[in-house]
Amino acid sequence: MTGSLEGRVAVIAGAGEGIGLSSALALAGEGADLVLGARRAEPLRALAATVAERTGRKVLAVPTDIADADACRALVAAAADGLGRVDAVVNVATYNPSGRVEDLDRDEFRRAFDVNVLGVLEVSRAALPHMRAVGGGSIVQISTEAPRMKLPYMAAYASTKMAMEIASATMAREVGRDGIRVNVVVAGYTDNAKLAAYLESEAQRRGMTAEEVRADFASSAALKRITQPEDIAEAVLFLASPRSRGMTGTVTHVTSGVVLEP
């Protein structure tokens, strides 16, 4: 796929270490210039500098709270104004409050909905006029296996991610006539800082070591491995590129087989 995104501009919302960084490197490696958005300014600027240095592409850092609708629109505007166009959007941002339904804090649940649903959709819909202006584009949303697994303590995370998937599929039908595609990549247990923290909490709850819990998670996957951020990025790159021009409204699982759907 060498050069498949040459001359194109992509926005990555929630561009932190892990999936965000790997996706940025994958897209820029194929020729795309990037606008990266995330809440913490200094780590974001460092990440943008890393991607620019490794790939030689233009990379803008725009500090963005995805729960803020104005900030979401400003992120997309920065791409259109600073780099001239918007061809792809990748929504990685996520908020995952943990707790039993019985004890769940309503404000935490609202924050999850604001980030995982409204923020993702705000970035997506802000990009639509710019994509129409260049004859089409691709939106890639990052979701999770949590809605399929029905894991304890993840009601807010799982339910809001599933709401995002349904809204994204509906958007795919609405904007397909404009040459705009909307697809979802579902991540399973993915090797990053969030997984490391979750392994530690599970280890304490189970009376095991984090490495033992990690091995247990890996053994639950058909491929007996933990998914790497680069695995997710490969799917993101394919869906953001013209190679997937016939795909919209799809849900692609990159989970090493944690859940196998018929």
N, C-alpha and C positions, 0 to 999 in steps of 0.2 A: 504493500500500500504506500510505497515511497512517494511523497509529495502529493498525496490525495487531498490534502487540505491547504495546499499552497494558495495564497491570496485570500484566505478566509479568516474570519474573526470569530472566536468562541468566548463565551462568558462562562466562568465556573463559579457558582455560588456555594459557599461553604468549603473553600479551598484550603483545608488544613493538611497536616501530615497524613499519610495513609492514602486513601482513595483519591482525595483532592489533588495531592502532589503527583501521584502516579498518573492520573488522568491528564493533568496539565502537561506533564512530560510527554505523554503519548500523543496528545493533540499537537503540541508545539513541534514534536519530532516529525510530524507529518506536514509541517509547514504553516500551521495556524498561528496567528498572533492572538494574544490572550488578554482578557481582563479578569482578574481574580478578586473575589469578594469574600471576606470573612470578618468576624466581629473584632478580633484582636489585631490591632494595627501593626505592631512591631513584628510578630511572627509572620503576618501576611506579607509584609515588605521583604522579609528575609526569604520567604518561599518564592516570591516573584523574582528576586535577584538570582536565586538558585536556578530556577527554570530558564531565565534569560541567558545565564552563563552557560548552561549545559546545551542549550538548543540554538542560541543565536537569534531567537525571535523577539519581537516586541512584547513585553509583558507589563501590564499596568496593574497596580495594587490599589483597590478601592475599599477601605474599611466599611463594612456593611453589617448592620443588624438585620438579619433576614425576617425578623418579626415586625420590622418597621416598613410599612408599605412604601413610604417616600424613599427610604434608603434602597429598597429593591428597584424602584424605577430609576433612581440615580445611578445604580450600578450598571444597568443596561444602557442608559444614556451616555455613560462614560465610554462604553465601547463604540457606540454610534458616533459620538462627537470626537473621541480621541483617535479611533482607528478606522472610522469611515463606514462601518457596516456591522451587521450582526448576522452570522450564518448558523451558529450553534449555541445552545445553552445546555449546561450540565448542572443539575441541582443535586449537590452532595449534602447540603446543610441538613442537620438533624438534631432533634432534642429528645432525650430519652430519660424522663423521670422514672424512678423505680419505686414500686410500692404496691401493696395489696389494694384491690379495688375498695375494700372496706375502709382503708386508711388514706386513700389518695387525696392529696391536696388539690382543691379545685383550681387554684391559681397555677399550679404546676401543669395540670391537664390543659388549661387554656394556653399556657406557653407552648406546650407540645403542639397544640392545634395551630397556633399562630405561626410556628416555624415549619412544621412538617406538612401542613396543608396550605394555609393562606400565604405564607412566605414563598413557598415553592411555586404556587400558582401565580403570585404577583410578578415574580421574576419572569415566568414563562409568558404570561400575557403581555408584559411590557415589551417583550422581544418580538411579538407577532407583527406589528406594523413594519419594523425594520427588516424582518425576514420577507414579508410580502414585497418590499421595495427591491429586494435582490432576487426575487423569483422563487423563494422557498427557503427552507432551512430544516434544522433538526433540533428537537428538544429531547434530552435524555434525563430521566428522573432516577435517582438511586433510592431503592426501597430495601426491604428486609424480609427474611423468612419468618419473623416473629408473628405476623398474623396467621400463618399456616401452622405454626408450632404450638400456639396457645400457651406460651410459657408463663409461669407465675410471675407476678410483680412487673409485668410489661404491658398492662392493659392500655395505658395512655399511648405508649410508643406504637404498639401493634395496631390499635384502632385508628390512630391518625395516619399512619403509613398506608393502611388499606383505603382510607378515605381519599388520600392523595392518588393512589393508583386508579381508583374509579373515576375521579375527576379528570385525570390525565387521559384515560381511555376515551372519555366523553369529548375532551378537547381534540383528540386525534381525529374523531369523526367530524368535528366542526371545522377544522382548519385544513383538512386534507385537500380540499379543492384549491387551496392556495399553494400547494406544493410543500406544505409544512408537515413534518412527521413528528409524532410524539410517542416515545417508547420508554419502557421502564426496565431497569436492570435491578434484579433482586440479589442482594448480597447475603451470604450466610455468615458464619463466624469468620471474620476477616482479621488478619494479623495487623493490629494497630494498637495505639495507646488505650483506646476505649475497651478493646477486648482484654488487654492486660489488666485493667482495673476491674473488669467484670470477673475475670478468672480469680483475682485475689478475693473479691467479695464472696464468690461461690466457694472458694477454698475454705474460708472462715465458716461459712454456713454449713458446709459438709464435713468439716474436720479433716480436710485433706490439704495437700500442698497444691500450689498453683500449677505446677508441672503435671501433677496427677489429674487435675481437672482438665487441663489442656489436652492430655492424652485421651481422656474420656470423650471430650468434644470431638477430637479427630476421629476416634473410633466410631462415632455415630454417623459419620459421613461415608457414603458409598466408596469414595476414593481414599478414605482413611488419611485425610490431610486437612489442615487448616487453609482456607483460601487466602491467597496473598493479594494485596492491593493491586499489584500489576495484572492479576487475572481479571479483576473488575475493569481496570483501565482498557484492556484489550477489547472488551465488549463495548465499552463507552466509545472507543475509537471507531469500531466498526459501525455502530449506530449513528455516530456523528458524521460519518463519511458518505460519499455517494455510493459506496459499495452496498449499502443497505437501502437503496432507493425504493425498493418494493415493500419495505416494512414500516408499518405504523400501527399503533394500538397494541403492540406486543408486550409481553412480560418475559424477559429472558433471565433465567436463573443461573447465577454463577456462584455456586455454593459448595462445590465438591460433592454434591449429592446428599446434603443434609436432609432435604425433603425431596422425594421423587414423585412428581405428579404424572398422572396417566396422559 
